[in-house]
Amino acid sequence: MNETCLDAHIHLWEYCLFHALPSLASSSCLEEIESVMRGDTRGEWLLGVNFNQESIEEKQIPDRFLLDRWFGDKPAVIVRSCLHLMIMNSQAMQRLGVYQESGLFLEADVFAMLNRLLPELPCHPRDIVERGWRQLQAEGYRRVIDMAMDKAKRGLFYQPDFYTVDWDLLDEALGFKIFLDGSLGARSAALNAPYSDSPGSSGCLNYEDQALQRLIGRVHQRGKPVSCHAIGDRAVAQFLRVIKTTRHPLDRLEHVQVATLAQLDEIARLDIAVCIQPCASGELSWARQRVGEARLPSSYAWNLMRERGIRLLAGTDAPVDRVSPYYAAQLADRQEGSHHLDYQYVIDLFSQSNWDFYGWEPGSASQVI
């Protein structure tokens, strides 16, 4: 096993947390989800993570009414695997002082609610971090880059490498993280044309162009780069429009799961690094329903990016997906055509390319704990 890997895109606290909570990833139906959550008796709250409606028989996202029926007065929370959707029952919302009729919370609200759950966890946050970091080391990682650090989580780690969503942490951070859109799983990724399996929806952008330009400009004025989450082709288009007006050599684009060929050519021309998640190749079985056959060849198109000379970095996006770089390499190697990357090429992204981008010596360790 190569023990000098660097994960260039992980949600470190969420990975550690999800590693400590009941996982719904193997549940095949709603009944099993209820059983898994009810079976965790370590605390008053019932928590389930790594939920994916595409993996269960009903293809259904539970709402607060279903969770109320299942769990009554016990506070209950389900977090989707993409980290862009959370479902709470009435008791959980009452305890946290928030409310949505459906119990569904999206995007930044998910990270905020996870932070507010800290006092309710069944074990101490520091213990959760230490166990999670040991697991990452066992997977071959010497260093990781957290992609959404804020003040609520910063105190849980010693000297992590991170991009921040909190302006007050920018001086310490590698750069500033900006979420331009959501996820394909939650149908909140911004697409140029409607979702093939939901014609009334095309997702949404989180910023107007002018507001995004001002934000990125402020970050660059502080001498820091941005890392922009862009899953849909409409979000990629917005990034390309805005980044032409203000640049930093270490600006990064994250994910790029749906793009046009012209956009890939422009990314290459502008010499913008793209951090891909090869493990996301496992989503192709259901993502093709979201984007349709016409858009599929340029979706999850790692090989097209490589052929065009785009500088690629690699992350796992854990806990959105499995944290192993070897699992990611196997998945990408099994794909064909535009979706394929050779196994060794992916391992080299984790063990060499990620380090080179930052000028770090391969194998130099993070001081997370």
ZIGI-V877697 format. One line per field, one symbol per residue. ss: DSSP state (~ for helix, > for strand, _ for the rest). psi: psi as a letter, one per 40 degrees, with the letter a starting at -180 (. if undefined). burial: + if it has 16 or more other ideal C-beta (glycine too) atoms within 10 Angstrom, else -. A space follows every 10 residues. Layout:
# ZIGI-V877697
ss = ???
psi = ???
burial = ???
This chain:
# ZIGI-V877697
ss = ____>>>>>> _~~~~~~~~~ __>______~ ~~~~~~~~__ _____>>>>> >_~~~_____ ___~~~~~~~ ~____>>>>> ____>>>>_~ ~~~~~~____ ___>>>_~~~ ~~~~~~_~~~ ____~~~~~~ ~~~~~~~~__ >>>>>>>>>_ ~~~~____>_ >>>>__~~~_ ____>>>>>_ __________ ____>__>__ ________~~ ~~~~~~~~~~ ~___>>>>>> __~~~~~~~~ ~~~_______ _>>>>__>__ ~~~~~~~~~~ __>>>>_~~~ ~~~~~~~~~~ ~~~~~~__>_ _~~~~~~___ _>>>______ ____~~~~~~ ~~~~__~~~_ __~~~~~~~~ ~~~~~~~~__ ______>__
psi = hhffihhegi gdddddddde ihhedeheid ddddddddeh fdadihhhif hhdeeidefh hiaddddddd ebehhihhhi deeehihiid dddddefihh deehiibddd dddddeedee ieihdddddd ddddddddee hdiihiefhi ddddeeicgi hiiiehdeed ddidahhhhd abiddefehh idiihdegee ieaiieiidd dddddddddd defiiihhhh didddddddd ddeeehiiee iihhcfdhii ddddddddde fhhhhigdde deeddddddd eiddeddehf gddddddeeh hhihieeied iiehdddddd dddeiibeei hidddddddd eddddddefi hhehiigd.
burial = ---+++++++ ++++++++++ ++-++-+--+ --++-++--- ----++++++ +++-++---- ++++-+++-+ +---++++++ ++++++++++ +++--+---- --+++++--+ ++++--+--- +---+--++- -++--+--++ ++++++++++ --++-++--+ ++++++--++ --++++++++ ++++++++++ ++--++---- -++++++--- -++-++--++ ---+++++++ ++++++++++ -++--+-+-- +++++++++- --++-+++-- -+++++++++ ++++-+++-+ +---++-+++ ++++++---+ ++++++++++ ++++++++++ +++-+--+++ +-+-++++++ +-+++-++-- -----+-+-
